Amino acid sequence: MLFLSGCGDDATVTTGGSGAVAVQGADAQNVQVVDASTGTTTQTAQTTQTGTDNFVQPDSSSLKNILFKFDKYDIQASMVERVDEAANALKNAGVKVVLEGNTDSFGSDEYNFALGKKRADSVKNALTTRGVDSQNISTVTYGESKPVCTQPTKECYQANRRVEFKVVQ
């Protein structure tokens, strides 16, 4: 069970096990999601207003890229904390997310598209085992077609081997 508290006109909403959150009539734009059983803040989020309801959006700082080693799609130990943070942000937000699998430029287009898909699926599996509803996660692969860096350096290649989070609802 979680509850939300916000700034400005305070609003507190308790959710059940589903984690779907709609804050009726609250003017709060920044909220904290707090685990009622432990009293600890699980995430900071922003609300987006639709009609008279505010819906909690996950804090984008909790949705950091998951990076991968060359030619791998298993989640490295150094990325587990990022996956945990993302799961905590997503499992109670009631939003849909697209996981975008990407690769560096080594290998054929076909191989990289398949590897990007495996990376996105790997992150999806990790999120669902941490309590995120699989129906709220979709995956897409871009292979090497969407690099964030184009310099021929080790750091650039590493930055391109990633899964990105895109909140769509």
Buried (B, 14 or more C-beta within 10 A) or exposed (E): EBBBBBEEEEBBBEBEEEBBBBBEEBBBBEBBBBBEEEEEEBBBBBBBEEEEBBBBBBBEEBBBBBBBEEEEBEBEEEBEEBBBBBBBBBBBBBBBBBBBBBBBBBBEEEBBBBBBBBBBBBBBEBBBEBEBBEEBBBBBBBBBEBBEEEEEEEEBBBBBBBBBBEBEE
